[in-house]
Amino acid sequence: VHPNVSQGCQGGCATCSDYNGCLSCKPRLFFVLERIGMKQIGVCLSSCPSGYYGTRYPDINKCAKCKADCDTCFTRNFCTKCKSGFYLYSGKCLEKCPDGLEANNHTMECTSIVHCETSEWSPWSPCMKKGKTCGFKRGNEVRVREIVQHPSAKGNPCPATTESRKCIVQRKRCQKEGKGKKNREEKRKKSTKDESKETRQESKGRAARRQNREQRESNNKTQPKKRKAPNKEQDLAPADTAH
């Protein structure tokens, strides 16, 4: 072993140097060179840092640098995140997105254009004027629809979600709520009172009829039977014969 190479290293190094740091790594660790000023130091890491991607070989695992416009990458030709000012599309970092796509400044990716989508119109509302459905001849009725998909930056904007049109209704007077309620209560009481009155009258009628029937039955039982008047012709016949 070279005098400058040590095998009693720390930090995952299999062999190391006082001047160059790690020279080889323990199994499954990645070897990467870190620049410190004009000097490069070898280090051993469990995963490659940002801007590098890992490659495994039989004798050593290395971290290779991504392209200049990549922040992180899977391989040198496939970026997973771009640096500021670039948009990711199919593993590449672009300054401008292709036709049919738009730049998403939040994810820094080229995404599909999304157009607005709305639901079907609701049925027309009752004809109203100043919040009332009575006391007028001409009013307005409205219908609405909801937005089910908001558009992206380059997508078609959403249309109006409310429509209004003139309408004509038959003029009718508005009934005050308090008066209407009072009238309904009075009608209910009157109806109840009439029903009670009819019930009482029917009860009285039934009682009177029952009393009359009972009185007639009682009179029939107590009154003596009338005796038949004698036949005068029959009574006088013997007397005439005797003389």
LINSUL-V608282 format. One record per helix or strand. SS is the DSSP state (H for helix, E for strand). FROM is the first residue (numbers start at 0). TO is the last residue. If there is no record, write none. Layout:
ss->(SS/SS)
from->(FROM/FROM)
to->(TO/TO)
//
This chain:
ss->(E/E/E/E/E/E/E/E/E/E/E/E/E/E/E/E/E/E/E/H/H)
from->(4/12/20/29/38/51/60/69/77/86/91/100/108/116/127/131/137/146/161/176/231)
to->(5/16/24/35/44/55/64/74/81/88/93/103/111/117/128/131/143/148/167/221/241)
//
